[in-house]
Amino acid sequence: MNCIRKPLRIICWGFSLLVLSPFQDAIAHESIMKRAFIKSSSINPESEIAFKLSQDESASHIKSFCAQLATKFKQYQWEQDPCGQVNWQASFQTMGKNPLLYAVFGTGEEKTLLLSAVHPDELTPVPMGFRLAQHLRKNPQLIKPDQQVIIAPLVNPDGFLVAKPQRTNARGVDPNRNFFTLDWYEKSLSWWENLRKRSLPYFPGHFPNSEIETIFQVRLIDDFQPDKILSIHAPLGFLDYDGPGDQKSNTLSQTESRARELARVISKKSNNYRIVDYSFYPGSLGNFAGNERHIPTVTLELRTTDSKKVPEYWEQFLPGMLQAIDYPFRKEAEINKNTQKFYSQYDELNLRGKDHT
Ligand SMILES: [Zn+2]
């Protein structure tokens, strides 16, 4: 019987394999196709319109958003009215229908961009941009005629307006890993899978530039062409400079040396805060703006995420933030050439593609 059974089993297995394998192939094929054609909510100039806010809409959105913020700030015993009388603007809203706020001070040619709270779970950076905006509104003399300051105080509002603030946006993407840097496709997902062991808060997205929070920052950089950028995070406790220029001071051009000096002058005005040469990541702002576009980009890492430390940090870093605005630096014409508009490149590629088909 055994002799008979064994061949029968083999025949059965063979038969089932024969029958099942096309099905299994079909299932595998289907899942691959599903992944390949996943309904990507990648944002391109055409779909960007879904996140656009008209001027009429933005005024009412900003008002109710500021009221929500005030409630949230109360939880942390921060200021009662974070938005104050600042002339906030918003051209985009997030998935969670929160406006992406920014304010512009001055009309000069030398431009400083301040970005805050891209990672709202870090807490302490959240009030810093709002405070600086209110401070500049109350002290307009701080902005010289040749200067302009653009402040985006809460780059990731969806990550803040939840019960427990989170690093990612409403779609679970880290907006500081989602910039379209040259190494994104080669390194971003593999970096996340290997080094971060798929740690969800660091997910860079399925594609670069897939998130409105990233597009918002790219737009600010494209539209205003800042000469320098200051971005506020926590809790690493240092100032980090990301390009232009490599680490060896003897190979730096004069402009690069002056750009690097930005971190030093901010430190000097902030009780000699530690400066560290920290690495940048695929898809990060430092990589995108500092390294690739040669816009001097300094990250201010506050020391802790302790919400009670905000008054102390404000005292310590206000002079440094004002120094960042005041430090005279203009991008050279040569550097400007590298600051191409992302979308114009994108359109060009699109057009070229159409020519060939
Ligand atoms: Zn951060």
Residues whose N, C-alpha, C, O or C-beta is under 5 A from the ligand:
A	BS01	ZN	H119 H233 A234
